[in-house]
Amino acid sequence: KEYEGDSKDYEFSRGSVEERWRAGYFDTVRTLRHPEVVKRPSSPDGVFIFDVAQHGAG
């Protein structure tokens, strides 16, 4: 990406931050397409783990 330099681990240019915001937004939209993510856990531990990455983009 043209805005990334050699120090990618601390790149905070406007372009890189906006790209990360967009990616986070679309990750959230994709996650919320699965109704099970908003259900309360039935286990006493109270934890659910969802691997939505396995479903790919879209």
Secondary structure, DSSP 8 states (H G I E B T S, - for coil): -TT--S-GGG---HHHHHHHHHHHHHHHHHHHTSGGGGS---STT------GGGG---
